[in-house]
Amino acid sequence: MTRGGLGAGVPNAAVEALVADFSATAAVRDAAGGTAKRERDLIRESGLLRLSIPVELGGAGADWVETLGVVRRLASVDSSLAHVFAFHHLMLATFQFFGSPAQAQEFLRRTAQDGWFWGNALNPRDPRTQLQAVEGGYRLDGHKSFCSGASDSDMIIVSALDRETKALRVAAIPTRRDGVLVHGDWDNMGQRQTDSGTVSFDNVFVAESELLLSPGPLGSPFASLRPCLAQLVLTNIYLGLAQGALEQAKTYLHGAPAEIRERVGQDPYALRNFGELWVEIAAARALTDEAQRAFQQGWEAGADTTPELRGDIAVTIAAAKVASSRASVEVGSRIFDLMGARSTAAAHRFDRFWRNARTHTLHDPLDHKLRELGSFAFEGQFPTPSFYS
């Protein structure tokens, strides 16, 4: 695999074709909300669903630096579609973290072969799902919220509490299995097409082979990298939003009448604001790039990942997430200071950058990340592995 490419058989042109298409319809689809079925099918057809799958299992063999680079690029024009694309690859990583080697290989091979699009119902903060042993397997019942990408998915990963032991269990099952109902009730102010609503499970059969071997991040230092990857996914979405918002402001102003463009170009305050936002993005990008390299090191270490390596990775990602979160909200708001009153016309929907950032950055408050970073800065204490950090 060449260093500048996106893995075997997945050229940059595939990414840029999606970027061009998504950008042209982003404002209209933001207003509509719902499931972006056409655009999800374009992702399927692009080959990018197999981006992070090893070549020997039918994938493109991209590493996480490359895969997350695609997430960031997509997020610069449509953070909802970047979100469902990123969570697909996070699910592929999940059974590599928590499953047996045989399970991981089979799920990866089938994903590449059958073009599966994975959705998420792994939300341990929502304890309303339970798993009970029955003859020949298990029965799954309950509800999950914030199930990003579940609509129009082929497979989902779901967490549940064992009815008897109360232990956490994680399973990978077909979305269209009898008893699984995706409600399509996501209608929030931002991330309007992530389909992050509710999924219910009514007497859903789960086979023993569909339960992942190690059901959580406390299984090993390597398994505890799973929440680090989830945080890194969010970090790249935030950074993409910030980059996209500033690029949108630039494009808008360059397309304005000549007298407006010239006035902005000669206004020291406008240029100062452009420069300040550019620096904020550049700082977040540098931290995120460092975090991606650190995570890739842990991924390659596999079972040899040490608690110290995991701790270093978690701290690096936390710093990048704080910077990118702040940049996405700040830039998404301040672009209007640059573009002026006419840019607030409803047809533009330029506010979607801020709405998407504001909605998504509430995933877990920065106060928690800053407290972890403070403990590290003051006492050298690494974040405690959990499902969230």
N, C-alpha and C positions, 0 to 999 in steps of 0.2 A: 504494500500500500504506500503510495507516495505521500509525502508529508503535506503537500498542499491540497490534496484531493479529499473526497468524502467517502473513500472506500471503493471496493471493487464494484463497478457497474452503476454507481450513483454519482453522476457528474454534478458540478455546481449548477449546470443549466437546469437541472430538475428543481433545485431549490429556488432559483431566480424566476422560473416559470410560475411557481406557486406564489412567490412574493408579488409578482406583477398582477396575477389574477386576484389574489386576496385584497390587494391594495385598491383595486378598481371598484370593489363592491363593499368595502369594509364599513363605510358610513351607513349604507342602506341596510346591511345586515345587522349592524348595531341597533338600528331602530326597530328592526323586526324581532330580534331575539330568536329563541327557539333553536332547533337543531340545524346546523349548517350541513345538510346531507350532501348537497352537490360538492361542497368544498372538501368534506371528509372523503368522498369518493375520489377526488383529485389527488388527495394525499395517498390513498390506496394505490392509484394508478401510477404514481410517481416512483414507487419502489422505496420510498423513505421509511416505510414501516419496518423494513428489514435492516435499516441503517446500522444499528448497534449489534446485530446478530453476527456471530463469527462466520467467516467465509465457509468453513468446513461444514457448517450447518445450513448453508444456503443464503446467508446474509451478505451484507456489504463489508463487514469487518471494520467499521469505523470505531475509533476510541471515543472516550467521553468528552474529550476536548472538542473533537469534530462534531459529535452528536449535539452537544449543548450549544455549539456555535450555530447550528441550524435552528435550534429553539430560539436563540437570541435574534437571529435574522428574521424569522417568521414573526416574532413578537413585535418587531419594529413597525409592522403594518397591521397585524391582527393578533393581539395577545390571547384571544379566546382560542383560536385554532392552534397557536403555539402551545397553549396549555394542554389541550387534549392530545396533541402530538407528543409533547414531553412526557405526559403521564402514561402514554402507551409504552414508552421506553423505560420509564420508572417501573412499570409493572413487569416488563421483561427482566429488569434487574432484580425485582423482588423475589422471584422464584430462584434466581441464582444466589441470592443472599440466604433465603430461608429454606429452599427445597434441597432435595438430594441431587447429586450430579446427574443421575439418570432422569429425574423429573425435569431438571433444567434443560437438559439436552433435548428431551422429547417436546417440551413446550416451545422451545426456540425453533426446532426443526419444523414443527407443525405450523408455527406462525409464519415462517418464511415460505413454506410450501403452500399453505392455504390462504395467505394474505390476511390473517387475523388482525383486527384492530381491537386492542385491549382497553377496557374501561376500569374505573376504580370504584370499589365499595369498601376499601380498607380504611376505616375511620374509627380507631380505638376510642376516641373521645365519645363516640355514640355507642353505648353498651346495649342497645335494644335488640341485638341479634343473638340467638342462642343455637347451639349445636348439640344434638342428642344422638347417642348411639342407637341404631335400630338394626334389624336383621339385614346383613349384607352391606352395611355402610352407616351413613349418618343422615339425620334430618335437620334441615336448617330452617329457622323461622325468625321473623322480626323485621325491623326496618333499619335502613342506614341513610343518613343525610350527607350532603356534600359529596355526592358520588360523581365526580368529574368524568365526563366522557362516557358515561354508561349508556346514554342513548346512542343507537346505531352502532354499538360495539358488538363484537363477536364473542369475546370472552371477558370475564371480570374476575378480579381478585377481591375476596370479601373476608372480613374478620368477624369472629363470633366468640362468645364465651361458652365454654363447655358447661352444659347444664348441671353436670354432676360435680366437677372439680373447680369450676369457675376459672379455669386456665384459659388463656387466649389461644384460639385456633385460627389458622389462615388457610383458605381454600381457593383454588382456581377452577372456575366452572363456566360453562357456556351461558351467555346472557339470555338466550332464548329457551333455556330449560324450563320445563313445566314448573309453575309456581313462582317464577321470577317476574316481577312487574316493575318496569322503569316508568316512573310517574310523569316525567316531563314537567315538573312544577318549579323549575328554576326561572325566576323573573326578577333579577336584582338589577341595581342601577349600573353595574359594571360587569365585565366578563360575561356578556350577555349570551354568548353561544358556547359556553363550556358545558352546558347540560349538567350542572352540579347540583341537581335536585335529589329527590328521594328514590330509593329502590326498596321494594318490599319483597319478602321471601315467605312463601306460604307452603309448608310441607315440601321443601325442595330437597331432592335426594343429592347427597354428596358421597362419592366413592372414596374409599380409603386412599387410592392412588392420587386423588385430587387434593388431599390435605398435605400442606407443605411440612417438611420434616421438622424444621426449627422455626416455631411460629412467632419469633420476635427478635428485636435487636439485642437482647441480652444473651443470646445463644453463644456468641463469640465476638471478639473484636472486629472480625470481618463483617459479620452480620450487623453489627452496630453501625456500619457505614451506610446502611440503607437510609436512615433519616438524614444523614449528611447529604446524600444524593438528592433527596427530596428538597432539602433547603437550597441546594445548588440549582435545581430546576427553577425554583421560585426566583432566585437571585438573577438568573439569566432572563427570565420573563420581565422582571422589573427593569433590568438594564436595557433590554430591547425596547420597552415602553419609553424610557427616557430618551434613547437615541432616536426613536421614531418620532417623538413629539418635537424635538428640536429640528429634525430634518423636515417635518411637516411645516413648521414655522418658516424655515428657510425657503422651501418650495413655494409656499403661499406668497411670501413677500417678493420673491423673484418673478412671480407671475403677475404681480400688481402693476398698475400703470406706472410709467417711467418716473413720474414726479414723486410718487410714493416710495419707489425703490431707491431713488437717489437720496430722498430725504432720510430714509433709514440708514443708508450707507454713510451719510455725513453727520449723523446724530451720535455724539460721543456717548450718550447715555444708553442708546439702543445697542451700540457696539459693545459697551461695557457689559450689559446684561447678556448679550450673546456669548461674550468671553467667559463670564462667570458660570453660565450654565454648561458651556463646553468643558470647562475645567472640572466641574462637578461630575460630569459624565466620564471624563477621562480618568478621574481618580477611582470611580466605581469600576470602570472597565479594567484598570490595572489590578485592583484587588480581586476581581472576579476571575481574570485570567490566571492569577497566581493560585486561586482556590481550585480551579479546574485542574491545573497541573498537579497540585497536591492530592486531589481526590484520585486522579488517574494512577498516581504512585501507590495509593492504598489498594485500588482495584487490582492492579497488577501483582501486588504482594499476596493477595488472596488469603489463604489460611495462615500465612506468615505475618499478617498484620498484627502489630503489637498495640497494647493500650496506649503507649506513648505516641505512636504514629497516628492512631485514631484521634487522640486528643489534639495533636497539632493540626490535623485536617479539619476537625470541628471548629477550632478557634479561627483558622484561616477563612473558612466558609462563613462563620458568623460575622466576621468583620466585613466581608464582601456583601453579605446580605443587608447589613445596616446601611452601608454606603449606597447600594443600588436601590433599596427601599426609599431612602430619603431623596435620591435623585429622581426617581420615577414620579413621586408626588410633587416635588418642587418644580421640576421642568414641565410636567403636565399642566400645572397651574400658571406658571409664569410666561408660557409662550403667548398668552393673550396680551401681556404687557408689550410684547414685541410686535404682534400682528395688528393690534388695535381693535376698535369697537366693531367694525364690519365683520371681523372674523368670528363673532359670536352668533352669526346667522345659523338658524337651526339646521339648515340643509348641509352645512359643513360637518356638523357633529364633531368638531375638533375637541370638545370636552370629553370625548370618549377616552382619550389618553389618561386624563386625570381620573375619570370615573373608574376605569379599569385598574389603575394603580391603587386608588383609594380602597376599592373593594378587595383587591387581591392582597394588599399588604396587611390587611386585618387578619390574615391567616393565623399568624401568631404575633402578638405585639412586640415591637422592638425593645420594650423595657426588659423582656425576658432575655433577649440576646445580649443587651448591654449589661445586664447583671452578670451573665456568664462571662462576658469579656472582662468585666470589672474584677471578678474573682480570679481570673487568669492573670490580669495585669498586676493586681495587688499581691496575690498569694501564690501565683503559679499553679492554680488549681484548674484542671481541665473540666469541661462540661461533662456531667454525668450522662452516659448513654441512655436514651429513652426513645419512644416512638416519635418524638418531636424535636430532638436536638442531638 
